[in-house]
Amino acid sequence: MGTSKGERRRHELVTAAAALLRSGGFDAVRHRAVAERAGLPLASTTYYFSSLEELVTAAVERTGRDELAEVRAQLDALPEDVLGTAELVELVLDHLIGPESREQGLEAALLRYERLVGAGRRPYLAPLMRKMRDEFDALLGEILARSGRSLDPVAVRDLVSLVDGAVVSALIEADPDPRAVGRELLLRTL
């Protein structure tokens, strides 16, 4: 696995698994589907990953890293001056619900929250999810600081919980635009 070809194949499999996870949730990440998406033989998934759990863990980590990088790039692309409330709210929503929720609304939010809740049924993901949550919260803290709103880590976690609760409520009610529900809550709160 130390060869460049091996590293490239492993990378292709993780990329395919992450894309499947992001578009179809945990149920979409299967050996055959990952191999097909990567354009590699089925045996390559079991050669590079000792179990489906290891492949899913790699997909979850890649997805989380990609999402962090997307929001980091958005933040870095903004002018250095203080963010206005509207810009802040949209960036926070991209971070918590995903930028896909701008166009795909309900479906994008469902996929994101199914992944987060579904991780709870997969204890092997717990250490990674805790680490990723800390990184997501730290980036959210940076976003808030850029708007002149410095919050301690407990207040950041409380804000995430408020938005998550509002979005889950909107999902339960099959609201076609859960992002709008999150936006209204953030505008009232911030």
C-alpha positions, -999 to 999 in steps of 0.1 A, spaced: 0 0 0 30 23 3 34 26 -35 22 56 -53 -2 34 -73 -16 20 -40 -19 54 -25 -37 67 -56 -61 38 -56 -69 42 -19 -74 79 -25 -98 71 -54 -118 47 -33 -121 72 -4 -131 99 -28 -158 77 -43 -170 66 -8 -172 102 3 -192 112 -27 -216 83 -21 -219 92 15 -226 129 7 -252 121 -20 -269 90 -5 -260 86 31 -245 56 49 -266 31 30 -249 42 -3 -214 33 9 -211 -4 -1 -180 -22 -14 -195 -27 -49 -209 9 -52 -176 24 -41 -156 2 -65 -179 11 -94 -178 48 -87 -140 47 -85 -138 26 -117 -118 0 -98 -122 -38 -93 -145 -48 -64 -115 -66 -48 -97 -33 -44 -121 -22 -17 -112 -52 5 -75 -50 -4 -72 -14 8 -98 -15 36 -100 -44 61 -137 -38 66 -167 -18 55 -164 1 88 -128 12 79 -141 24 45 -170 42 60 -147 59 86 -124 71 58 -155 84 39 -168 103 69 -134 118 76 -129 129 39 -164 143 38 -159 163 71 -125 175 58 -140 186 25 -168 204 42 -144 222 66 -122 232 36 -152 245 16 -163 268 44 -127 278 52 -123 288 16 -155 308 17 -143 326 49 -108 333 34 -123 347 2 -143 373 21 -129 408 26 -109 413 58 -134 437 73 -161 427 98 -188 404 84 -223 418 82 -251 399 99 -265 386 66 -232 374 54 -225 358 88 -258 340 89 -253 325 54 -218 314 62 -229 298 95 -257 280 76 -233 267 49 -211 254 78 -239 237 97 -263 226 70 -240 226 40 -238 249 10 -259 224 -9 -288 235 12 -289 268 -8 -303 250 -39 -313 215 -27 -330 227 5 -348 198 22 -329 170 5 -295 185 13 -304 191 49 -319 156 53 -287 140 40 -265 161 63 -285 154 94 -291 117 86 -253 114 84 -248 131 117 -276 111 135 -266 79 117 -231 82 131 -246 76 166 -256 41 154 -220 34 145 -199 35 177 -167 30 157 -172 66 144 -175 82 178 -138 92 182 -137 107 147 -170 125 151 -159 141 184 -126 152 168 -144 166 138 -170 184 160 -142 202 178 -128 213 145 -162 224 132 -169 243 164 -134 260 162 -141 272 126 -175 284 137 -158 304 164 -136 320 138 -165 328 116 -183 345 146 -152 363 156 -149 378 121 -183 393 127 -172 409 159 -191 382 180 -165 363 200 -182 334 218 -166 309 242 -167 273 232 -198 266 253 -217 294 237 -206 282 202 -219 247 211 -252 262 223 -256 281 191 -250 249 171 -276 231 193 -301 259 187 -297 257 149 -296 219 148 -328 218 169 -346 243 146 -335 224 114 -345 190 128 -379 205 137 -382 217 102 -372 183 88 -399 166 110 -425 190 96 -412 184 61 -406 221 57 -393 225 21 -367 251 32 -351 241 65 -323 266 58 -349 295 60 -359 282 95 -322 282 105 -318 317 90 -347 331 109 -334 316 142 -299 330 136 -312 365 127 -332 365 160 -304 351 180 -275 372 166 
